[in-house]
């Protein structure tokens, strides 16, 4: 598994960790993002990239970050120009 930016944790705002995950569902209401691990809302430390969710986190229902094939394709195409 490879996180965006060579695995660097991004602080401030939203990290690429969530949007690049196959389990990410998107914004479910203003300012609240959800995924299959956190259906009622991704905890802010994970969303901001302060916590690496490749390892278990309390209440994540046993689901951790996995790279989305669609995101990888988009990312690779963007880099190719």
C-alpha positions as CSV (number, residue, x, y, z in Angstrom):
1,X,0.0,0.0,0.0
2,X,1.3,3.4,-0.9
3,X,-0.2,6.6,0.6
4,X,-0.2,9.8,-1.4
5,X,3.0,11.9,-1.2
6,X,5.1,8.8,-0.6
7,X,3.4,8.0,2.6
8,X,3.8,11.4,4.2
9,X,1.1,12.4,6.6
10,X,-0.4,15.6,5.6
11,X,-1.4,18.0,8.3
12,X,-4.0,20.7,8.1
13,X,-7.1,20.4,5.9
14,X,-8.0,17.0,4.6
15,X,-5.3,14.5,3.8
16,X,-5.0,12.4,0.7
17,X,-5.3,9.4,2.9
18,X,-9.1,9.4,2.9
19,X,-9.8,10.4,-0.7
20,X,-7.4,7.8,-2.0
21,X,-9.0,5.0,0.0
22,X,-11.3,2.4,-1.6
23,X,-13.6,2.6,1.4
24,X,-14.2,6.4,1.2
25,X,-17.8,7.4,0.6
26,X,-17.4,11.2,0.5
27,X,-19.0,14.1,2.3
28,X,-22.3,13.0,3.8
29,X,-23.2,16.5,5.1
30,X,-21.4,19.8,5.3
31,X,-17.9,19.2,6.8
32,X,-18.6,15.5,7.6
33,X,-16.9,12.8,5.5
34,X,-17.7,9.1,5.8
35,X,-16.3,5.8,4.7
36,X,-17.2,2.1,5.3
37,X,-15.0,2.2,8.5
38,X,-16.7,5.3,9.9
39,X,-20.2,5.5,8.5
40,X,-21.2,8.4,10.8
41,X,-18.1,10.4,10.1
42,X,-14.4,10.0,9.8
43,X,-12.6,11.1,13.0
44,X,-10.9,14.5,12.4
45,X,-7.4,13.2,13.3
46,X,-7.7,10.6,10.5
47,X,-9.3,13.0,8.1
48,X,-6.6,15.6,8.6
49,X,-3.9,13.0,8.2
50,X,-2.6,13.2,11.8
51,X,-3.3,9.4,12.2
52,X,-2.2,6.9,9.7
53,X,-5.2,4.6,9.1
54,X,-3.2,1.7,7.6
55,X,-3.4,0.3,11.2
56,X,-6.5,-0.3,13.3
57,X,-8.2,2.5,15.0
58,X,-10.9,2.3,17.7
59,X,-14.4,1.8,16.2
60,X,-13.2,1.4,12.6
61,X,-15.1,-1.9,12.3
62,X,-11.9,-3.8,11.2
63,X,-11.6,-1.7,8.1
64,X,-8.4,0.2,7.4
65,X,-7.0,2.2,4.5
66,X,-6.7,0.4,1.1
67,X,-5.7,2.2,-2.0
68,X,-8.6,2.8,-4.5
69,X,-7.8,1.5,-8.0
70,X,-9.9,4.4,-9.4
71,X,-7.9,6.9,-7.4
72,X,-4.6,5.3,-8.5
73,X,-5.6,5.5,-12.1
74,X,-6.6,9.2,-11.8
75,X,-3.4,10.0,-9.9
76,X,-1.2,8.3,-12.4
77,X,-2.9,10.0,-15.3
78,X,-2.6,13.4,-13.7
79,X,1.2,12.8,-13.2
80,X,1.6,11.8,-16.8
81,X,0.1,15.1,-17.8
